[in-house]
Amino acid sequence: MSGGILVIWGCLYGLQANDPVRVRCLGVNGAAPVRGELLYRGKAKSVYATDQPDLVIIHFRDDATAFDGRKRAEIPGKGAINNRISALLFAELARSGIATHFIRQLGPDTTLARAVRIIPLEVVVRNKVAGSLARRLGLPEGQPLARPVLEHYYKRDDLGDPLVNRDHIRALDIAPDEVVDRMEALARAANAVLVQRLARAGLELVDMKLEFGWAGEALLVADEISPDTTRVWDAATGARLDKDRFRRDLGPVLEGYQEILRRLEASEPAGGQAPGANDGGAEADRDQGDGLT
């Protein structure tokens, strides 16, 4: 092939005969983002400023934590898998008209995203009974819920991200009622999309944690959507493929994460690849805590 430039999803691919493909990804205004100072280091992700104030770079690390950080490990390859899964699922939401902070995957373990002001309120959507819901309500794990159940958790690591209700949210002045209404509506819409997407891959979305942030006046789904922040079971066998493998010592963690990714990629619609999926590499908002409970 003769030399040339190919542009895919905002990335410039320099093509030279007998040479490896060289990739440079662009920011939303056409300039290549340059990684700047570390803004935040969470339990499993690091967020960096860029030379474009409306963009950040997220680095998905290989760290794993549970029980408010009391259980820790490093799982080589986990960051890259979470980054890829998150890119695929954010792209699915975008195709369904749900706005997110995700712009594109930059490298194996890095993502370019819009800078957002995170609302310190997690929204958990539950489709089946699992985890803390089973303990609190005395219901068997795996029992289907008649309709998705939404819960709110106050993002405060020092308090263990407590479960809160609308009166608590008002007392803490976390967000006005109308904003919480919008977050709930977006969470329900995202859940409906992702339940169908995972079903197409032979997977079951048991529950998930979503975070939201402001980019100017736009309310966006933010953080990540990965096995760290969801419960995903094999639809046929009920095998747990998510972070519960780490929490409960249910088997090799990476094996479960890899299986989710394998199935998602195998069931991607034609032309549905996440932006930047083949990019070569460098690193969007705040990290999650220990994920679902």
N, C-alpha and C positions, 0 to 999 in steps of 0.2 A: 504494500500500500504506500502511496506517496504521502509526504508530510502534509499535515493539515490540522484543523481545529474542529472538534465536535463538541457541541454544547448540549448537555443532558441535565435536566433538573438544576440549572444554574451552576453546573460545574464545567470547567473547560478541560477537555481531554486532548492533550497534545499527542498527535499520532505521527510516529516516524517509523519507516521501514526497519524491521529487525531490532527495534528498540522497545523496552517496556512502555506501557501507557503511563504518561505522567498526568497527574490530576491536580487541578487547583479549583477549589470551590469558592463561590462568590457569596457575599452577603446579599441582603434584600435590595440594596441600592447598587449592586453590580461590582463592589469592591471586595477583594478577598479579606475576610475577617482575620485579625491578628490577635492572638491570645495575650491578655494582659494579666493584671494582678488577680490573686485568689480572693474571691469575694466571700466564699462560704465553704466550709468543709463539713459535710454531714457524715452520717454513719457509713454510707456506701457510695456517695457521689461528692464530687468537688465542682464548684461553680466558679468560672473565671469571667472577668470583664473582657471586652474586646475593644478595639479602636473605634467601634461603632456603638454609641451609648445605648441604643435600643436592642442590642444583641448580646447574648452571653454564650459561653461554651461550657457544656456539661461533660465532665469526665466520669464515666461509670467505673468505679473501682471494683476490685475482687473481694472486698470485705463483706462479711456476713455477720449480722448481729440479731439477737433475739432477747426477749424479756428485758426491755429497756437497757440493752447493752451488757447484761450480765453474762450472756453467752456470745462468744465471738470466735470467728475463724476467718481464714483467708482461703478462698476457693478459686484457684487459677482458672481463668476463662469466664468466670461468672459475669464480670462487668461487660464484656463484649456481647455475651448472649442477651443480657438484659437490655443493652443498648439497641440491639437489632430487633428484639421482640417489641420494645417500646416504639421504635420507629414504624414497624409494620402496623401496630394497633392505632397509633396516632394518625397514620395515613388513612386507615380505614374510617376513623371518625371524620377526617377532613372530607373524604369522598361522600360522606353522609351529611355534610353541611354543618358539622359541629366544630366550632373554632377552638384551636389549641395553640400552645406556645411553640410547638415543634415546627422547625423549618426544614432541616435535612440532617441526615447522618453524615458526619464529616469523616469519621474513621471507625475502625473496629469498636473502639470503646468511647467514642466522643460524638456529641451532637451539638448542632447549632440551633439556638432557640431564641425567641423573643424574651427580652428582659421583662419580668413581671413583678408586681408587688403582691406577694402571696397573702391571701386571707388566712388567718390562723385558725381555720376550721376545716377539718377533714370530713368528707362525706363518704360513708361506707354504704354500699348497696349490697344487700344479701338476697340471693335467690334460693338458697337452701340453708338449712341450719348447720352451722359449723363453728368451731372455736368458742369464743366467749359467749356467743348467743346460746349455744347449747348449755353452757354452765349456768348462765343467768336465768334461763327460762325452764331448765330441766327437760329439754327436748332432745331427742336422739339426733346425733350428727347424720346428715344426709337427708333428713326429712324435707321434702319440698315445701316451700312457702306458697300460700295461695296467691300472693302478689309480692313483688320485691319489697323488702323492708329497708327503709333508709334510717341511718343513724348518724349523729354528729359527734365529733371528738374535737376537743379543744387542743390545739397544737402547742403543748407546753411540755418539753422533755422532762423538766424538773418535777412535774406533776404526774408524769406517766401518761400524757395525752388522755385526760379523763373524758368519759361519755357525758355529753351535756344535752339539755333539751332547749326548746325555744326561749323559755324564761331565763335560763342560764346565759344564753347567747345575748339576750337583751341586757341582762345585768352586767355582763362583761363588756358590753358595747363592741362586740366583735364585728357585727355587720347588721345593717337594717333588715327588717323583715322582707322587704321586696328583693334585696340581694340574695338572701337565703332562699327565697322562693325560686329565683333564677338558678341558683346553684343546684337546688333539688331537681328542677325541670331538666337541666343539662345532664345531671347524673342519671336520671331515669332514661333520657334519650340515649346517652352513651351506653348504658347497660343494655338497652334493647338492641343496639347495633352490635355490641361485642358478644352478646349471647349468641346471636345468629352467626357472627364471624367464626367464633370458636366451634360452634356446632358443625360448621362446614369442614372443620379440621378433625372431627371426631372427639372434640373436647367439650367439657362442661364448665361454664363460668359459675362457680359456686358463690363467690362474693368478690368484691374489690373495693379498694380505697382510692378516692379521687381527691385531688387538690385543685384549687382555683386561684387565679391571680388576675390583677388588673394590668393591662398594657394600654395606657391612656384611659379611654372610656370603655374599652373592650374587655369583657369578662371572658377569660380563656381557661380551658382545661389545661393544667400544668403538671409539673413534676414528672412522673413516669408511669407507665402501665406495663408491668412486668410480673414475673413470678414472685418478686419480692412484695408486690402490692396487691396481688390477687390470689384467690384460691382457684386452681384449675385441676380438674380431675379427668381421667380418661372416661369418656362417655360410656364405653362398653363395660369396663372392669371396675370403675371407681377408684383406680389407682391414683394416688396423690402425686402430682408432678411439680408442686410449687414449694414455697419456702417452709411449709409444714414438714418437709423432709428434713430440713435443718433443725427446726424447732423441736421436733418429736423424735429425731433420729430414726427416720423411716426408710433410710436407704441413701445411696449416693445422690447428693444434691444436684451436681452438674448433669447427671444422667436425666433427671426429670426435666430440667430446664432445656436441655438439648432436644428432648423429645417434643416439647411444646414448639420450639423453634422449627424443628424439622417438619412438623405437621402444618404449621402456619405457612411456611414457604412452599410446601407441596400443594397447598390449597389456595395459593394467591391467585386472584383473577388475572386473566391476560392483561398486560399493561398496568397491573396494579402494584408494581414494586414501589416500596417507600422511597421518597426522594433521598438521593445520596447513598443508596444501598450498596453501590460498588465503589464508593469513594475510597481514597487512599489514606488519609488521615491526620487530624489533630483534635478540639472538645466543644443548661438553661435555666435555672431558678433554684429553689431550695430543695434539699434532700428530704426524703421521707424519713420517718422514725424507723421503728422496727417492723412496720407494716401492719397487717391485720392482726386482730386478736380474736 
